[in-house]
Amino acid sequence: MSSLTTALKSSTASKGTSSKNATFYNQEKSKFIEEMSVSVNETTRIDVGRSDHVPAGTLKRMLAIETEVDVLKVILMNPRTPIKAIIDFAAGPRAGQFEDDEEVIAYLKNRIGEGADADEG
């Protein structure tokens, strides 16, 4: 067997194995989302808060520290945001920013009502 054949054989044999697995990539994805959730760019934080793929824990942390009204609004209106986190937020001083926001109030009343209906059933 020629040295070229040997080199090709060993090269193609190792292609099927990878040192990185799905857990590694999921951890990297989670780190990336977490970094984006605290970005200095408000638009980036709005996109993270609006996403259907952001973990609920990230939304909870964002809700606890966010100060921009536009970002808070999308987090409050994201169906993945935990209701407990919303209730905790509502008890704090930043919730006053939404006292006159009929859209947020109606959405949250509806969402809390759905949660109560699910608990009864």
Beta strands, then each sheet from edge to edge (+ up, - down):
end
